[in-house]
Amino acid sequence: MAPARDAARNPRWPPLFSERQWKRLVGRLRLTRRQSQVAECLCRDLKAGTIARELSLSLDSVRHHSKELFIKLSVNTRLGVVLCLLHDSRGRKQAT
């Protein structure tokens, strides 16, 4: 699920990436389907409970996928995920 599809559901947060950019970004970062979905929700500033409802997951599953996403992107916060995605989308290499 790419951010571009969700603009109508949350007009307060316009999409950060086009569908094409999102697919390329997810592939480049090697995110799983669930990590991609959770990242998209984090870009929309959704709370864990809302993410769980939207993705039909338990709260523990959302936390698990978020934690794995943080590890994969080498960040510690939800904001870190968004900044990493923005940084990488502009063609810069991720710091290791």
C-alpha positions as CSV (number, residue, x, y, z in Angstrom):
1,M,0.0,0.0,0.0
2,A,1.7,3.2,-1.1
3,P,1.1,6.5,0.5
4,A,-0.3,8.0,-2.7
5,R,-3.4,5.9,-2.4
6,D,-4.3,7.2,1.0
7,A,-4.5,10.9,0.4
8,A,-8.3,10.8,0.2
9,R,-8.5,9.1,3.6
10,N,-6.4,11.6,5.4
11,P,-6.2,15.0,3.5
12,R,-4.3,16.5,6.4
13,W,-1.3,14.4,5.3
14,P,-0.7,14.6,1.5
15,P,1.3,11.7,0.1
16,L,5.1,12.0,0.4
17,F,5.8,9.7,-2.5
18,S,4.2,8.8,-5.8
19,E,3.2,5.2,-6.3
20,R,6.3,4.6,-8.5
21,Q,8.7,6.3,-6.0
22,W,7.2,4.2,-3.1
23,K,7.6,0.9,-5.0
24,R,11.2,1.8,-5.8
25,L,11.9,2.9,-2.3
26,V,10.4,-0.3,-0.7
27,G,12.5,-2.4,-3.1
28,R,15.7,-0.5,-2.5
29,L,15.3,-0.8,1.3
30,R,14.1,-4.4,1.0
31,L,11.1,-3.8,3.2
32,T,8.7,-6.7,3.6
33,R,5.0,-6.1,2.7
34,R,4.1,-5.5,6.3
35,Q,7.0,-3.3,7.0
36,S,6.0,-1.3,3.9
37,Q,2.4,-1.0,5.2
38,V,3.5,0.0,8.7
39,A,6.0,2.6,7.2
40,E,3.2,4.0,5.1
41,C,1.0,4.4,8.2
42,L,3.9,6.0,10.1
43,C,4.3,8.5,7.3
44,R,0.6,9.4,7.9
45,D,1.3,9.9,11.7
46,L,-1.1,7.1,12.7
47,K,-1.0,5.7,16.2
48,A,-0.3,2.0,16.8
49,G,-3.9,1.2,17.6
50,T,-5.1,2.9,14.4
51,I,-2.4,1.0,12.4
52,A,-3.6,-2.2,13.9
53,R,-7.2,-1.6,12.9
54,E,-6.3,-0.4,9.4
55,L,-4.1,-3.4,8.7
56,S,-6.2,-5.9,10.6
57,L,-3.3,-6.8,12.9
58,S,-2.9,-7.1,16.7
59,L,-1.2,-4.3,18.5
60,D,1.7,-6.7,19.3
61,S,2.1,-7.4,15.6
62,V,2.2,-3.7,14.8
63,R,4.9,-3.3,17.5
64,H,6.8,-6.2,16.1
65,H,6.8,-4.9,12.5
66,S,7.7,-1.4,13.7
67,K,10.6,-2.7,15.7
68,E,11.9,-4.7,12.7
69,L,11.5,-1.6,10.5
70,F,13.5,0.5,13.0
71,I,16.2,-2.1,13.1
72,K,16.3,-2.4,9.3
73,L,16.5,1.3,8.8
74,S,18.9,1.9,11.8
75,V,16.6,4.4,13.5
76,N,15.0,4.6,16.9
77,T,11.8,6.6,16.4
78,R,8.8,6.9,14.1
79,L,10.2,10.2,13.0
80,G,13.5,8.5,12.2
81,V,11.6,6.1,9.8
82,V,10.0,9.1,8.0
83,L,13.3,11.0,7.7
84,C,15.1,7.9,6.5
85,L,12.5,7.3,3.8
86,L,12.7,10.9,2.7
87,H,16.5,10.9,2.7
88,D,16.7,7.6,0.8
89,S,14.0,8.7,-1.7
90,R,16.2,11.6,-2.8
91,G,18.9,9.1,-3.9
92,R,21.3,9.4,-1.0
93,K,22.8,6.3,0.5
94,Q,21.8,5.4,3.9
95,A,24.4,5.8,6.6
96,T,25.7,2.5,8.0
